[in-house]
Amino acid sequence: MLFEEQLKLIKKNMSALLISEVLTRLMMLVFTIILARAYGKEQFGLYALALSIGGLFEIIFNMGLNTVFLQRVIGEKKPLQEELSVFLPLRIILSVASYGCFVIFIFLMGKSPIALESLALGGLYYTIASIVGFLWACFDARQKMQYTAGIKFFQYVIIFGLGMYFTLYNYPIGSIVGTYVISIVLAGIVTVVVINRYFSKIKSRVNITAWKAIIKSGWPIALSGTFVFMYNYLDTIIISLNQGEQAVGLYQVSYKIIGSLFILSSLINQAYFPSLIESHTQEKSKLITIFDKALKTVFFWSIPISVGGVMLGERIILFVFGPEYAAATTTFTILIWNCIIFFCSSAMASLLYALGKQRQTVKVFFIGALVNTALNLYIIPRYGIEGAAITTILAEIAVLIGVYVQVKKEIDVNIFKSVLLPLFCSTIMALALRFINFESLILMIAMGGAIYFATYFGISFLNSRVLKK
C-alpha cells in the first residue's frame, strides 16, 4: 500500500470510529446523568463498581490475543481465516476461565446478594465482550473499521434504550447492568453474520501447539494489561471496601466523564495501529512519520480537554450530576490531567506492540501498578477519593516515563514538538475563559472550543504559507 493511501485509510477509519464514539458517548453521558440522579450515590456506586471491576480477571486471561492476531495477519501476512479458526476457540476457553475466577472473587468480597447479582452480570458482560471484541479484530486486520464503529453504535443504542426504560420504571440496579449483557449478545450475533458474509467463514479447530506459541507471544501484553487494570481500578475496589458504595459513586462520576474521554485515545490507537504494524515491515522513516502524526492527534485533543476541564470542573460536575455530587469536583479536576498523560503513554505502548516489543512494557506497567497499589493502600484510608486521584496521576506519570524510555530505544521521537502548538492554543483558550462568564456551561464549552480551534488552525495555516514561501 502506498504511503499516501495509508494516511487516507487512517483518516477514513478514524472518522468512522470518531463519529460512532461521539454519538455513543453523548447517549451514554445522558443515560449516566439520568441514572445517577434517579438511583442516588449508593446504587449508582454499585452500578459503577460492577462495570469497573467486571473485567478484572478478563484482563488477566486476555493473553494479548487481539494484538498477536493483528501482528500475525497484518505483519506476517498469514491468512485471516486460518488464524481466526485457531485464535477463536482459545479466546472462548480463556474467557470462560476468567469468568469462573471472577465469580469466586466477588463471593469473597462479602457483598450483599443484590450487589453480587450486579457484579456477576458486570463480569458476564466483559466475558462476552472479550469474545466479540476479538472478532472485531478481523475488521481491524482488513482496516475496515466502519464495521466496528457501526456495530458498537448498535450495541450502545440497545443499552441506552433498555436502560432508559428500566430507569423510568425504577427497575433494580442489577437490571441496568443486565442491559449491557443483552446488548453485547446482540452485537455478537450481528458481528458473526457480518464476518461470515464479508470477511471469512468462522471456523474453529483445536491446535495446542499453536495455542502455546500464541500465549508465549501474548503473555507480556496480558501481564501489562493486568498491571494497567490494577493502577486504574484497584483504587475503586479499595474505596468500596474502605469507604462504601457512596464514596465509589462520588469517585466514579469523575471517572464516567473522564473514562468517556479515554475512548478517544483508544480510537486514535486503533486507527493508527494497523498502519504502524505495516510500516514497521517496510521503512523506518514511514513508521516515524505515522507515529509523529499519531502523537500530534493525541495532544491536539488531550491538552485542551485537560485545560478546559480544570477551568470548568466545578460547573461540569454540578451541571451534569447535580449538587448531590458536588464533593466530586476536586477529584475531577485532579483526574482530568490524566487525559494528557494516559493518551500519550497509551500511544507509545501501542507503538511498542506494533513493533512486537510487548515484553518491554511489562516492567514499566509493573512499576506503575506497584506505585499505585502501595500509595492507594496508604493514602485512601487517610485522604479518601482525592488521595486516590493523586495516586492515579503519579502512577500514570511513572508509566509515561517508562514507555518513553523504551520507545526512545527503538525510534527517535520528540514529543515536545507535538506538544507546543496545542499547549499554546490551550493557554490562549484558558485565558479567554478566565474573563468570559456566560451563565450557560454549554456556551462556555462551545466558546472555549471555538477559541482553541480557531487559534490552532489559524497558526497552522500561517505556518503552511510560510513553509511554501
Buried (B, 14 or more C-beta within 10 A) or exposed (E): EEBEEBBEBBEBBBBBBBBBBEBBBEBBBEBBBBBBBBBEBBBBBBBBBBBBBBBBBBBBBBBBBBBBBBBBBBBEEBEBBBBBBBBBBBBBEBBEBBBBBBBEBBEEBEBEEEBBBBBBBBBBBBBBBBBBBBBBBBBBBBBBBBBBBBBBBBBBBBBBBBBBEBBEEEBBBBBBBBBBBBBBBBBBEBBEEBBEEEBBEBEBEEBEEBBEBBBEBBBBBBBBBBBBBBBBBBBBBBBBEBBEBBBBBBBBBBBBBBBBBBBBBBBBBBBBBBBBBBBBEEEEEBBBBBBBBBBBBBBBBBBBBBBBBBBBBBBBBBBBBEEBBEBBBBBBBBBBBBBBBBBBBBBBBBBBBBBBBBBBBBBBBBBBBBBBBEBBEEBBEEEBBBBBBBBBBBBBBBBBEBBBEBBEEBBEBEBEEBBEBBBBBBBBBBEBBEEEEEEEBEEBBEBBBEBBBEBBEEBEEEEEEEEEE
